[in-house]
Structure formats: C-alpha cells, structure tokens
C-alpha cells in the first residue's frame, strides 16, 4: 500500500483529502502544522508528500525545499496545494512535482496523484 504524508491546516480539506485517498487504498498520515510534521516518524518515508503552501507555523514551500535538499528524500514526489500561488511561482522556490490549485476538483486531484505515483 502506498503511503502519503499530507500537511494541511484546514481540517475540512484535510479530512476530505484523507477520505478520498483512503478510499483509493492509499495510506494517509496527515499533519495540521509544520511542527506536527517535524515530529513524524523519520524511519518511514512516504511515496508522496502533499503540502499546503500557507500553514499556521510555516510554509509548504519551505517543507518542499527541505525535502528536495535531503538526499534520502529528494526523489520522493511532492504536490503543492494553494489558493494563492501558481506552479510558476512555486517552481522558482521549490520545484514541486505537481500543483493543485484550490479550490480543487476531487477527480482532478486523484488523477494527478495517480499520474505521479505511476511515473515514479
């Protein structure tokens, strides 16, 4: 089973994404803050990271840069979600593997997730 790490501060969005991905037989571990994410089990690497850009105690962009600079994690794909940024703006800062603009369509999100997972 593929495992995903989701960092999203909006509880409703986090729950919907978890529910949808779980229904597709993905295991989702979610975090509402950067602080919670930094306390995760570092012995487990996911198959995909999904980060919101604007978090209460940090930025998904910073998390993306951190993951991409870590030799052990640099090849794990990252999807960034944002209501305020574009892929072009994000690419300059962290080079995510894909981008989901908010609000998003569930089917489009699932398609992007499946495309990334199958390509890696």
Secondary structure, 3 states (H helix, E strand, C coil): CCEEEEECCCHHHHHHHHHHHHHCCCEEEEECCHHHHHCCCCCCCCCEEEEECEECCEEHHHHHHHHHHCCCCCCCEEEEEECCCCHHHHHHHCCCCEEEECCCCHHHHHHHHHHHHHHC
